[in-house]
Amino acid sequence: MSKKPWAGRFTQPTDQFVEAFTASIDFDQRLYRYDIQGSIAHARMLARQGIIAEGEARTIVDGLEAILADIEQGDFEFSVALEDIHMNIEARLIERIGPVGGKLHTARSRNDQVALDIRLYLRDELNRIQEYLDRLQEALLNQAEANLGVIMPGYTHLQTAQPVLFSHHLLAYYEMLRRDAGRFSDLFKRLNVLPLGAGALAGTTFPIDREFVAEQLGFAGVTRNSLDSVSDRDFALEFCAAASILMMHLSRFSEELILWSSADFDFITLSDAFCTGSSIMPQKKNPDVPELVRGKTGRVYGNLMGLLTVMKALPLAYNKDMQEDKEPLFDTLDTVIGSLKIFADMIAQLSVKADSMRQAAARGFSTATDVADYVVRKGVPFRDAHEIVGKTVRYCIEQSKDIPELSLAEFRSFSEHIDEDIYDYVTLDASVNARRATGGTAREAVQREIASARRERAERN
């Protein structure tokens, strides 16, 4: 009983199964560095405010730094009996420096302490995520530049629609990742405020200086309401939501990589380093990495829904339910970082089969819209032009021909407005390069977007 800081109120020891069931040390021990970092800043503030002596603060800080070294050297045994990372470190501190270690917890609670630790931890992890997002974006830009002349079929409903540059297709994912990076940056602003000083729920009677602690720990400010400070997990929810959207983007990309690498599409080759074989079929090369990323997306969605469900009916302020915030948060972080890392490497080593893409783009009447646009430019209303080309396509199907293979006489049988120059509009290259407006698939438009992305990255870095 003497090991538990809260044991004074109790006359019976904690049931052993309850002890194990309610402990969080198995998963929150990864917060050790941040718990110590926050405690050092807190101790220095206590001394600065005259709440504890300067010598006591120095002793506490030295003890905490020694504990940090012990943990990182593997010389620290975490105890389930001590419940969580906070009590494990505090118990070791008192054991190391004596009763003065017990003064560290003055003017704080585990409620505001854990809120601080998670914010510090997530802040660093967000920076890691941004680094991996940046690596993946760089890989996409490099592939877009290297394959600038490659034409592929663009799809709607997974049916051939119009030809596009493969580079343009890759830049669509670049834009998704740009938005993902923006969401994480926005989250960082709301995350980066100090909750320490809220106490258990009502603040503290000691003359603390929260702004000093915020400055020591690199926070932009302090939270404004003690009740909200200890019961807020919006930042964790917001992270899981942003992570879910990011994983959705990676899952969509994974689906396309899986399709494109199949024998039926034959658009790309994934490096052997990111594929596995079959135990029974020796010819198989399975795209396991994108498949697993696609599968892990559901895991991240589940973490978001689990955390939302934990928080949905909690009265103010802190409740033990909130211990359930860490595992979904940690798992989501691990999943996102792992997926981004492996995706960046996989895209960097991707090989493109330009001929196969071009052949596929030439099938399925992908330049039909260009014929309609041509007729419109001759003065025909678009709806009439649409019908003309629809009949033209039906004729092509019946005759087993593609649109560029039609003779001028065949074209003119559908519209007298079609002349010899129609052939300047119905090739794949003409179709692609006609779409020059900002955001279009023309080579010059795509080059502008690549150059713009390069400038943006250079300014950011």
Secondary structure in CASP SS format (residue, H / E / C, confidence):
PFRMAT SS
TARGET T0000
AUTHOR 0000-0000-0000
METHOD secondary structure of the structure
MODEL  1
M C 1.00
S C 1.00
K C 1.00
K C 1.00
P C 1.00
W C 1.00
A H 1.00
G H 1.00
R H 1.00
F C 1.00
T C 1.00
Q C 1.00
P C 1.00
T C 1.00
D C 1.00
Q H 1.00
F H 1.00
V H 1.00
E H 1.00
A H 1.00
F H 1.00
T H 1.00
A C 1.00
S C 1.00
I H 1.00
D H 1.00
F H 1.00
D H 1.00
Q H 1.00
R H 1.00
L H 1.00
Y H 1.00
R H 1.00
Y H 1.00
D H 1.00
I H 1.00
Q H 1.00
G H 1.00
S H 1.00
I H 1.00
A H 1.00
H H 1.00
A H 1.00
R H 1.00
M H 1.00
L H 1.00
A H 1.00
R H 1.00
Q C 1.00
G C 1.00
I C 1.00
I C 1.00
A C 1.00
E H 1.00
G H 1.00
E H 1.00
A H 1.00
R H 1.00
T H 1.00
I H 1.00
V H 1.00
D H 1.00
G H 1.00
L H 1.00
E H 1.00
A H 1.00
I H 1.00
L H 1.00
A H 1.00
D H 1.00
I H 1.00
E H 1.00
Q C 1.00
G C 1.00
D C 1.00
F C 1.00
E C 1.00
F C 1.00
S C 1.00
V H 1.00
A H 1.00
L H 1.00
E C 1.00
D C 1.00
I H 1.00
H H 1.00
M H 1.00
N H 1.00
I H 1.00
E H 1.00
A H 1.00
R H 1.00
L H 1.00
I H 1.00
E H 1.00
R H 1.00
I H 1.00
G C 1.00
P H 1.00
V H 1.00
G H 1.00
G H 1.00
K H 1.00
L H 1.00
H H 1.00
T C 1.00
A C 1.00
R C 1.00
S C 1.00
R H 1.00
N H 1.00
D H 1.00
Q H 1.00
V H 1.00
A H 1.00
L H 1.00
D H 1.00
I H 1.00
R H 1.00
L H 1.00
Y H 1.00
L H 1.00
R H 1.00
D H 1.00
E H 1.00
L H 1.00
N H 1.00
R H 1.00
I H 1.00
Q H 1.00
E H 1.00
Y H 1.00
L H 1.00
D H 1.00
R H 1.00
L H 1.00
Q H 1.00
E H 1.00
A H 1.00
L H 1.00
L H 1.00
N H 1.00
Q H 1.00
A H 1.00
E H 1.00
A H 1.00
N C 1.00
L C 1.00
G C 1.00
V C 1.00
I E 1.00
M E 1.00
P E 1.00
G E 1.00
Y E 1.00
T E 1.00
H C 1.00
L C 1.00
Q E 1.00
T E 1.00
A E 1.00
Q E 1.00
P E 1.00
V E 1.00
L E 1.00
F H 1.00
S H 1.00
H H 1.00
H H 1.00
L H 1.00
L H 1.00
A H 1.00
Y H 1.00
Y H 1.00
E H 1.00
M H 1.00
L H 1.00
R H 1.00
R H 1.00
D H 1.00
A H 1.00
G H 1.00
R H 1.00
F H 1.00
S H 1.00
D H 1.00
L H 1.00
F H 1.00
K H 1.00
R H 1.00
L H 1.00
N C 1.00
V E 1.00
L E 1.00
P C 1.00
L C 1.00
G C 1.00
A C 1.00
G C 1.00
A C 1.00
L C 1.00
A C 1.00
G C 1.00
T C 1.00
T C 1.00
F C 1.00
P C 1.00
I C 1.00
D C 1.00
R H 1.00
E H 1.00
F H 1.00
V H 1.00
A H 1.00
E H 1.00
Q H 1.00
L H 1.00
G C 1.00
F C 1.00
A C 1.00
G E 1.00
V E 1.00
T C 1.00
R C 1.00
N C 1.00
S H 1.00
L H 1.00
D H 1.00
S H 1.00
V H 1.00
S H 1.00
D C 1.00
R C 1.00
D H 1.00
F H 1.00
A H 1.00
L H 1.00
E H 1.00
F H 1.00
C H 1.00
A H 1.00
A H 1.00
A H 1.00
S H 1.00
I H 1.00
L H 1.00
M H 1.00
M H 1.00
H H 1.00
L H 1.00
S H 1.00
R H 1.00
F H 1.00
S H 1.00
E H 1.00
E H 1.00
L H 1.00
I H 1.00
L H 1.00
W H 1.00
S C 1.00
S C 1.00
A C 1.00
D C 1.00
F C 1.00
D C 1.00
F C 1.00
I E 1.00
T E 1.00
L C 1.00
S C 1.00
D H 1.00
A H 1.00
F H 1.00
C C 1.00
T E 1.00
G C 1.00
S C 1.00
S C 1.00
I C 1.00
M C 1.00
P C 1.00
Q C 1.00
K C 1.00
K C 1.00
N E 1.00
P C 1.00
D H 1.00
V H 1.00
P H 1.00
E H 1.00
L H 1.00
V H 1.00
R H 1.00
G H 1.00
K H 1.00
T H 1.00
G H 1.00
R H 1.00
V H 1.00
Y H 1.00
G H 1.00
N H 1.00
L H 1.00
M H 1.00
G H 1.00
L H 1.00
L H 1.00
T H 1.00
V H 1.00
M H 1.00
K C 1.00
A C 1.00
L C 1.00
P C 1.00
L C 1.00
A C 1.00
Y C 1.00
N C 1.00
K H 1.00
D H 1.00
M H 1.00
Q H 1.00
E H 1.00
D H 1.00
K H 1.00
E H 1.00
P H 1.00
L H 1.00
F H 1.00
D H 1.00
T H 1.00
L H 1.00
D H 1.00
T H 1.00
V H 1.00
I H 1.00
G H 1.00
S H 1.00
L H 1.00
K H 1.00
I H 1.00
F H 1.00
A H 1.00
D H 1.00
M H 1.00
I H 1.00
A H 1.00
Q C 1.00
L C 1.00
S E 1.00
V E 1.00
K C 1.00
A H 1.00
D H 1.00
S H 1.00
M H 1.00
R H 1.00
Q H 1.00
A H 1.00
A H 1.00
A H 1.00
R C 1.00
G C 1.00
F C 1.00
S C 1.00
T C 1.00
A H 1.00
T H 1.00
D H 1.00
V H 1.00
A H 1.00
D H 1.00
Y H 1.00
V H 1.00
V H 1.00
R H 1.00
K C 1.00
G C 1.00
V C 1.00
P C 1.00
F H 1.00
R H 1.00
D H 1.00
A H 1.00
H H 1.00
E H 1.00
I H 1.00
V H 1.00
G H 1.00
K H 1.00
T H 1.00
V H 1.00
R H 1.00
Y H 1.00
C H 1.00
I H 1.00
E H 1.00
Q H 1.00
S C 1.00
K C 1.00
D C 1.00
I H 1.00
P H 1.00
E H 1.00
L C 1.00
S C 1.00
L H 1.00
A H 1.00
E H 1.00
F H 1.00
R H 1.00
S C 1.00
F C 1.00
S C 1.00
E C 1.00
H C 1.00
I C 1.00
D C 1.00
E H 1.00
D H 1.00
I H 1.00
Y H 1.00
D H 1.00
Y C 1.00
V C 1.00
T C 1.00
L H 1.00
D H 1.00
A H 1.00
S H 1.00
V H 1.00
N H 1.00
A C 1.00
R C 1.00
R C 1.00
A C 1.00
T C 1.00
G C 1.00
G C 1.00
T C 1.00
A C 1.00
R H 1.00
E H 1.00
A H 1.00
V H 1.00
Q H 1.00
R H 1.00
E H 1.00
I H 1.00
A H 1.00
S H 1.00
A H 1.00
R H 1.00
R H 1.00
E H 1.00
R H 1.00
A H 1.00
E H 1.00
R H 1.00
N C 1.00
END
